[in-house]
């Protein structure tokens, strides 16, 4: 679905002809195939991959910090990763010179050094935000309210950094940053999808591996330690993986809020708190939420597109209000 209506039969022909060119005929109109394969195909997959990464990061952060209100968005990871990406867009050419505009070929796909540097800067900034939040909250024994307030503070700090980057940037960089901060799948290409798939798969396997220890940790740090869990190593591993996979996806989509908060809570209503099943279920739910939201963003103002970040802010804001007021705000007691 999108700005141009393409019949389902033509969509199937485009996909079938791409996979089996000797068996399936191409669509009657050549541009239908171009739209489906080169534009909508990678965009749909990028939405799915991003939804998966944000949702599973939310599950891990909530489980490791034992706080149902944390997510990559509420802890400031999204803003921090955005700051790192903005920093790369504005200062990358000055820092890396001609190499910034070069490219590398990996498994037959060409990637610009610019995109790889954006991912690196976003990851470093995202990881830094997690360390800042934990450092602030640890002084108050990781209480739930202080943890959320720490995330808000870190969010403001990196938002100030983003504003500064926008202020000193040139016109073309300013436009890139502004569009990118709205959150959207405009930059979707097959090379982007192929780059992100192994990152998300590896992080998912790692997160699923630690879900049993996360179940143990739900009883408290002391209980987990008495049962042989290395709590410090567990938190470090899980939070680094969460920051990495979140930063990698946000580098291409911009800020997408609240999926890491919404998906785990929706799934808990159906399958409970066992992280072994909550993680994959939330990943699928996150993919579904973002895919539907992006589809709405593509068609609601046809032929123009609305940034999907706007839709997620609206949905997520209402969901967050419901969450914190549910049962008289029991999450803050």
Buried (B, 14 or more C-beta within 10 A) or exposed (E): BBEEEBEEEBBEBBBBBBEEEEEBEBBEEEEBBEBBBBBBBBBBBBBBBBBBBBBBBBBBBBBBBBBBBBBBBBBBBBBBBBBBBBBBBBBBBEEBEEEBEEEEEEEEBEBBBBBBBBBBBBBBBBBBBBBBBBEBBEEEEBEBBBBBBBBEEBBEBBBEBBEBBBEEBEEEBBEBBEBBBBBBBBBBBBBBBBBBEEBBEEBBEBBBEBBEBBBBBBEEBEEBBEEEBEBEEBBBBBBBBBBBBBBBBBBBBBBBBBBBBBBBBBBBEEEEBBBEBBBBBBBBBBBBBBBBBBBBBBBEEEEEBBBBBBBBBEBBEEBBEEBEEEEEEEBEE
